[in-house]
Amino acid sequence: MKSKWTSLGLPVFAAIAALVVFARAQPAKDADSPAQSGSAASSGGLSTIVILHDNDIHFDFNHPEAFKKVVDHFRHAYTNVFLLSAGDIFTRNEKYWTENSLDWYAGRCRFMLETMNAVDYDAMTLGNNELDYKETATRDALRLARFPVLGANVIVKSDVFDKPKPYTIFKTPGGLTVAVLGVSVGNDKPDVYASSPIQAVQSNRNLRENNVWILLTHTRSKYDQLLAEQFPEVDAIIGGHSAGSVTPAETINGVLYTRLEGHSPGVNTNCLMRLGIIRFYLEDGKVCGKAGEELTVNPDGTYTRALKTPVIADLEFPKPGAATVSVRNPLALNTLSLKVALQVEGSEKNSPPPAQALLKPGERRTCDFPLPADIKEGAEVLVQVDVQHPADLPEWERSLDFQPVRSRAPYKLKAEKKD
């Protein structure tokens, strides 16, 4: 059956009923990630929560059937999946509109909400392009949303715009709860604007009582970093507004932080959709691991991954004659098999044997190495981490070249603290 794309003279698609089968890029169904494992939450044990997200689409919801295929694929592969938008689904500046008319703007806004409803979003945060409303057209389109529209710090003093909810809480079939708090950056309208995002989070700190707490933000990256520094109890910040992507997701003060590269404000039907994915691992209801990365949705309903160097390695010297290499797998979809080797320049023959490590998504591990007895202060210590294809890597991804990760540092002991 072909999808029909007609409504109000704009493309909108009907629900896809067939089971999606991909020719490539399927997440592995290992012990902690298959659909059947996500329901054992309230009774203890391991469980997984998957967050899919995007931001700054700016009227460009291109290839929506392909996008829905990818989203539905993850919904089929995992039990606990939620789809979020970090705002700026609209474009406020008339110079980027295809037609400089309020009717065109209103129609495009309706198209965005109808498409998001068809894909079945779970929540969105308002962006500044939504807060810069156009008469009642912005409000009327947002009222079509079949999901919560968030903005804990959004102040509304007019009936031409609806007050958003501060947060929403999802409950999984196994009894886990996921709290999503939205904060935004505002424009110059006197009757609809944004107050301090920090104060909004402070006022809702009780949301930490949930198993997972997410900030869905449309603020500048500097505010996201301040939020991570001031609220380390938050599990993740999913951002928007600022240019550039943060992928794989970074960790700031223990808070996972990610943001996708947004679309340009002008309508561009050739722009590919991006989709972020975060996996939270919970043990007995508490987050014990988390990782996030970015996918690009292809027009045929498959996806490619924005893989950078897939391992983060840090070298330290905790005590005389010893080195510690900390390695982390920042990917959300794959376990990585690593070989960690250490050498001291001038003492290659006395190098310790390499260490082997198998890291699940988001996992961090330390490898301890003895150093040669005659090592001198300032000697260069080199580390090389070879990334091997794990068994759960899909066949089509085995052509990806995982480059070795190399780092070096002069041997120097940390200065002892004096009383």
Stockholm file with secondary structure:
# STOCKHOLM 1.0

chainA/1-419         MKSKWTSLGLPVFAAIAALVVFARAQPAKDADSPAQSGSAASSGGLSTIVILHDNDIHFDFNHPEAFKKVVDHFRHAYTNVFLLSAGDIFTRNEKYWTENSLDWYAGRCRFMLETMNAVDYDAMTLGNNELDYKETATRDALRLARFPVLGANVIVKSDVFDKPKPYTIFKTPGGLTVAVLGVSVGNDKPDVYASSPIQAVQSNRNLRENNVWILLTHTRSKYDQLLAEQFPEVDAIIGGHSAGSVTPAETINGVLYTRLEGHSPGVNTNCLMRLGIIRFYLEDGKVCGKAGEELTVNPDGTYTRALKTPVIADLEFPKPGAATVSVRNPLALNTLSLKVALQVEGSEKNSPPPAQALLKPGERRTCDFPLPADIKEGAEVLVQVDVQHPADLPEWERSLDFQPVRSRAPYKLKAEKKD
#=GR chainA/1-419 SS CCCCCCBTTBCCCCCCCSCCCCSSCCCCCCTTSSGGGGGCCTTSSEEEEEEEEECCCTTCCCSHHHHHHHHHHHHHHCSSEEEEECSCCSCCCGGGSSSCSHHHHHHHHHHHHHHHHHHTCCEEECCHHHHSCCTTHHHHHHTTCSSCEECTTEEECSTTSCCCBSEEEEECTTSCEEEEEEEECCCSCSSEEECCHHHHHHHTGGGGGSSEEEEEEESCHHHHHHHHHHCTTCCEEEECSSSSCEEEEEEETTEEEEECCCCCSSCCTTCCCEEEEEEEEEETTEEEEEEEEEEEECTTSCEEECCCCSCEEEEECCSTTEEEEEEECCCSSCCEEEEEEEEETTCGGGCCCCEEEEECTTCEEEEEEECCTTCCTTCEEEEEEEEECCTTSCGGGGGSCCCCEEEEEECCCCCCCCC
#=GC SS_cons         CCCCCCBTTBCCCCCCCSCCCCSSCCCCCCTTSSGGGGGCCTTSSEEEEEEEEECCCTTCCCSHHHHHHHHHHHHHHCSSEEEEECSCCSCCCGGGSSSCSHHHHHHHHHHHHHHHHHHTCCEEECCHHHHSCCTTHHHHHHTTCSSCEECTTEEECSTTSCCCBSEEEEECTTSCEEEEEEEECCCSCSSEEECCHHHHHHHTGGGGGSSEEEEEEESCHHHHHHHHHHCTTCCEEEECSSSSCEEEEEEETTEEEEECCCCCSSCCTTCCCEEEEEEEEEETTEEEEEEEEEEEECTTSCEEECCCCSCEEEEECCSTTEEEEEEECCCSSCCEEEEEEEEETTCGGGCCCCEEEEECTTCEEEEEEECCTTCCTTCEEEEEEEEECCTTSCGGGGGSCCCCEEEEEECCCCCCCCC
//
